[in-house]
Amino acid sequence: MPDSPDVAIVGGGVVGCATAYFLTRDGYSVTLIERNSVASHASGFAYGGLSPIVGIIEDDPVLPLSEASDALHSELAERLPAESGVEYEYRTKTSLTLASDPAQVDELREAHDWLKLHYKSEVVWHDEASLHALEPRVGPSVTAGLLADRSGEVEPYRFTLALWQAAERAGAQMRNAEVVGVTRVAGNVSALCLSNGEEIEADAFVFAAGPWMGKATEWLGIDMPISPLKGQILRLKAPGDPLAVSLSWSHNYATTKPDGLLWCGTTEERVGFDETPSAYGRDTIMKSVVEVLPYLVDAELVHHTACLRPVAPDGLPVIGPAPNNAGVFIASGSGRKGIFLGPAMARSVADMVAGKASSIGVSGLSADRFSGVR
Ligand SMILES: Cc1cc2nc3c(=O)[nH]c(=O)nc-3n(C[C@H](O)[C@H](O)[C@H](O)COP(=O)(O)OP(=O)(O)OC[C@H]3O[C@@H](n4cnc5c(N)ncnc54)[C@H](O)[C@@H]3O)c2cc1C
C-alpha cells in the first residue's frame, strides 16, 4: 500500500464505495476509511428501487444525474458481478405509481403529461378499471395509476459490497477507523485524523459520510446542513402470488423481492441518529399498506429494519468541491435515491478529482449553495 494514497475517501456506503470503484478504474490509488463496515447503514438496508422516472418533475436539477445513473446501472450490471465476484440481483422491473384522492390523481396526471413527452410508450396511464384489471389486489380506495417501464431493483447491500470488492481487487485499501478531524498545511487539508491516532495524507479527499456530514462540515468550516431522515421497511410473508410490478404511493411502496418476501415501507422521521426499528414504524407502514393492498392484512412480519437517509434542506444531492478547501470534494445528500443516484454521483466526483470536464450535469447541486445556511 502506498503510504499516501492519491485519494482518501470518508464513508463506505454506496457513494463512497462507488467513488472508490471509479477512481481505481481511472488509475488512482485509493484508501477508504469506514468506522463500521461496508454498507452497514442506509446503503445496506435500503429498499433497492432504481427509479429514473418516479418523483422526477419538469426542470428537475436531478434529471441529468438521474439519466446518467440509469445508464451507469445498466453498464455496471454487465460487468460488476464479474469484476467483484458478487451477484447483486440487478433486474429491470415495471413500476406502478398509485393515486387515491383527487389531489393525488391531479398530481399524478400532471407528472404523466410531462413524462409522456420524454419517455413516450414507456409511460402508460391507467384509470380505475384498467388499474384493477392489472392488479386486482389493489384496494378500492385507489383510483388511478401510472405505469413506467424504466424502473429496476438491486439488493442494495450486495450492490454496495460489489462496488467495494471490485475497487479492492483493483488495489483500493480499507481502513476500519473513524475520521475525527483533519490536519492542515498552509491552510489546505493535508491529512485525515483517525480515531486510532493515525493520519492519512492524500492529494485529494472525498467526504461521502452520508447523514453524518455535520462533523465534516465543522472540520472544513463550510455551511452544508445535511441531516438524517429515518426510514423503516417491513419484509412480509404474503399470501398468494408475488406482485408482478413494484407499487408506490405517496411516500410508500411495496414489491416482491427475489427472496420471496414482500418488502414494504416507509416512514420519514426526524428523530436524529436513531436507527432503531419501532412500533410506530411498523404500525404506520402496515396501516398504509393494508389500505392499498387489503389482502396483506394477515401477512406475517418476518423482518423489520430502519436506517437514515442523508438529506439536504432543499432535498437535492450535494456534489462538488468543498468551498475554500482545495482538493476536498463532497458527495452526499442523496436522500431517498442514493442507491439509484450513487453511481452517477461517484462518477461525477471522480471526474472532479481528475480535473476533467464531466459529461454528467450537476448544475444546481454544488456544495456552495448553502453558504450562510446552518
Ligand atoms: C428506508 C430507506 C429506504 C431506501 N430505499 C431506497 C431505494 O429504494 N432506492 C434508492 O435509490 N435509495 C434508497 N434509500 C436511500 C439510500 O439508502 C441512501 O440515499 C444511500 O444509502 C446513502 O448512501 P451514502 O453512501 O451517502 O451514506 P451511508 O450508506 O449512510 O454511508 C455513509 C458511511 O459513512 C460512514 N461514516 C460516517 N462518518 C464517518 C467517519 N467520521 N469516519 C468513518 N466513517 C464514517 C458511516 O459509517 C457509513 O457507513 C433508502 C433509504 C432508506 C432509509
The ligand as a Tripos MOL2 file, in Angstrom:
@<TRIPOS>MOLECULE
LIG
   53    58     1     0     0
SMALL
NO_CHARGES

@<TRIPOS>ATOM
      1 C1        -35.8490    3.0530    4.4250 C.3       1 LIG1
      2 C2        -34.9770    3.5080    3.2840 C.ar      1 LIG1
      3 C3        -35.2310    3.0230    2.0040 C.ar      1 LIG1
      4 C4        -34.4540    3.4540    0.9230 C.ar      1 LIG1
      5 N1        -34.7340    2.9790   -0.3220 N.ar      1 LIG1
      6 C5        -34.0280    3.4210   -1.3870 C.ar      1 LIG1
      7 C6        -34.3320    2.9370   -2.6890 C.ar      1 LIG1
      8 O1        -35.2370    2.1390   -2.8900 O.2       1 LIG1
      9 N2        -33.6000    3.4060   -3.7350 N.ar      1 LIG1
     10 C7        -32.6100    4.3240   -3.5650 C.ar      1 LIG1
     11 O2        -32.0030    4.7110   -4.5610 O.2       1 LIG1
     12 N3        -32.2850    4.7680   -2.3280 N.ar      1 LIG1
     13 C8        -32.9740    4.3650   -1.2410 C.ar      1 LIG1
     14 N4        -32.7030    4.8440    0.0030 N.ar      1 LIG1
     15 C9        -31.6820    5.8900    0.1410 C.3       1 LIG1
     16 C10       -30.2850    5.3170    0.2040 C.3       1 LIG1
     17 O3        -30.2410    4.2230    1.0930 O.3       1 LIG1
     18 C11       -29.3060    6.4020    0.6680 C.3       1 LIG1
     19 O4        -29.5140    7.5960   -0.0890 O.3       1 LIG1
     20 C12       -27.8660    5.9400    0.4570 C.3       1 LIG1
     21 O5        -27.6710    4.6610    1.0050 O.3       1 LIG1
     22 C13       -26.8820    6.9220    1.0820 C.3       1 LIG1
     23 O6        -25.5890    6.4260    0.8210 O.3       1 LIG1
     24 P1        -24.3010    7.1300    1.4240 P.3       1 LIG1
     25 O7        -23.1350    6.3790    0.9280 O.co2     1 LIG1
     26 O8        -24.3660    8.5920    1.1370 O.co2     1 LIG1
     27 O9        -24.4860    7.0120    3.0090 O.3       1 LIG1
     28 P2        -24.4230    5.7370    4.0540 P.3       1 LIG1
     29 O10       -24.9500    4.4940    3.4420 O.co2     1 LIG1
     30 O11       -25.0660    6.2470    5.2670 O.co2     1 LIG1
     31 O12       -22.8790    5.5660    4.2540 O.3       1 LIG1
     32 C14       -22.0990    6.5250    4.9460 C.3       1 LIG1
     33 C15       -20.9900    5.7800    5.6650 C.3       1 LIG1
     34 O13       -20.0800    6.7230    6.2180 O.3       1 LIG1
     35 C16       -19.5860    6.1740    7.4260 C.3       1 LIG1
     36 N5        -19.0580    7.2960    8.2270 N.ar      1 LIG1
     37 C17       -19.7480    8.3910    8.6270 C.ar      1 LIG1
     38 N6        -18.9410    9.2010    9.3190 N.ar      1 LIG1
     39 C18       -17.7260    8.6040    9.3580 C.ar      1 LIG1
     40 C19       -16.4830    8.9520    9.9430 C.ar      1 LIG1
     41 N7        -16.3310   10.1010   10.6250 N.pl3     1 LIG1
     42 N8        -15.4420    8.1140    9.8040 N.ar      1 LIG1
     43 C20       -15.5810    6.9500    9.1090 C.ar      1 LIG1
     44 N9        -16.7400    6.5550    8.5370 N.ar      1 LIG1
     45 C21       -17.7920    7.3750    8.6570 C.ar      1 LIG1
     46 C22       -20.8010    5.5120    8.0530 C.3       1 LIG1
     47 O14       -20.4120    4.5310    8.9980 O.3       1 LIG1
     48 C23       -21.4930    4.9250    6.8190 C.3       1 LIG1
     49 O15       -21.1300    3.5740    6.6050 O.3       1 LIG1
     50 C24       -33.4110    4.4070    1.1180 C.ar      1 LIG1
     51 C25       -33.1430    4.8670    2.4060 C.ar      1 LIG1
     52 C26       -33.9250    4.4390    3.4800 C.ar      1 LIG1
     53 C27       -33.6240    4.9550    4.8450 C.3       1 LIG1
@<TRIPOS>BOND
     1     1     2 1
     2     2     3 ar
     3     2    52 ar
     4     3     4 ar
     5     4     5 ar
     6     4    50 ar
     7     5     6 ar
     8     6     7 ar
     9     6    13 1
    10     7     8 2
    11     7     9 ar
    12     9    10 ar
    13    10    11 2
    14    10    12 ar
    15    12    13 ar
    16    13    14 ar
    17    14    15 1
    18    14    50 ar
    19    15    16 1
    20    16    17 1
    21    16    18 1
    22    18    19 1
    23    18    20 1
    24    20    21 1
    25    20    22 1
    26    22    23 1
    27    23    24 1
    28    24    25 2
    29    24    26 1
    30    24    27 1
    31    27    28 1
    32    28    29 2
    33    28    30 1
    34    28    31 1
    35    31    32 1
    36    32    33 1
    37    33    34 1
    38    33    48 1
    39    34    35 1
    40    35    36 1
    41    35    46 1
    42    36    37 ar
    43    36    45 ar
    44    37    38 ar
    45    38    39 ar
    46    39    40 ar
    47    39    45 ar
    48    40    41 1
    49    40    42 ar
    50    42    43 ar
    51    43    44 ar
    52    44    45 ar
    53    46    47 1
    54    46    48 1
    55    48    49 1
    56    50    51 ar
    57    51    52 ar
    58    52    53 1
@<TRIPOS>SUBSTRUCTURE
     1 LIG1         1 GROUP 0 **** ****
